[in-house]
Amino acid sequence: MLKKIDHIGIAVKNIDEALSLYKTLGIIPYHFEEVESQKVKTAFIKVGESNIELLEPTSPDSPIAKFLEKKGEGIHHIAYLVEDVKSCLKNLKEKGFKLIDEEPKAGAHGKLIAFVHPKSTNGVLMELCEHAKKH
């Protein structure tokens, strides 16, 4: 079901300030995007074969803004690449997992995404990602 870790999401108050840390380490972001459905600005950083997604809220009612208020900056989620988000959600629901999203929605890079509640995943927010289909 889970093919690989797609990225690790890190909640930050300010992307530009957070990027200074990575730039000091010689790592340059390769993609910036605003994801309206999640009310966030994102910056993606490649570290070897892995990706880090920095998430800055664009609205006080954004899930990231709420996370920052409650927990401060830090790891927000781990995203796993799956072949088919919709069937994965169905499978997890049948197995008793608590879902945040019953249906996939648009995410960064044109991916379909959905979240699984941390109460079902040992306290870690899990994102499922499906790469955009190429036509």
C-alpha positions, 0 to 999 in steps of 0.5 A: 500500500505505502510505496515510499516516504514522499516528504516530511512536512514541517510547520514554520511561522515564516518560510523565508526565515526557515529557508535561511537554515537550509541555505546555510547548509547549501540546500536550495528550495526547488519549488514554491507553491500556495495550496489554497485548499490547505491555506498554506504556502509551501517550499520544497527542499530536496535532500538526497532522494528525500523531500522536506516540505516547509508549510507556512499558514496563509490564514489564521484558520489554516490547519498549520496556523492551529498546529503552530499555536498548539505545538509550535514549529516542527514536524507536522506530518509524514507523507507516503506515496501511494498508487491510488489514494481513494482505494487506500482510504477505503482500505484504511477505513475498513481496517478501522483507521480514523480518517481526516479526509474521506475523499482525496483533495488537491495538494502541492505538485498537482498531487491528490492527497488525504490525511489519516488522523494521528490517533490511528497512527501512533500520534503521527499525522499521515498524509497519503499522496498520489502523483498526478496522472500524466496524459 
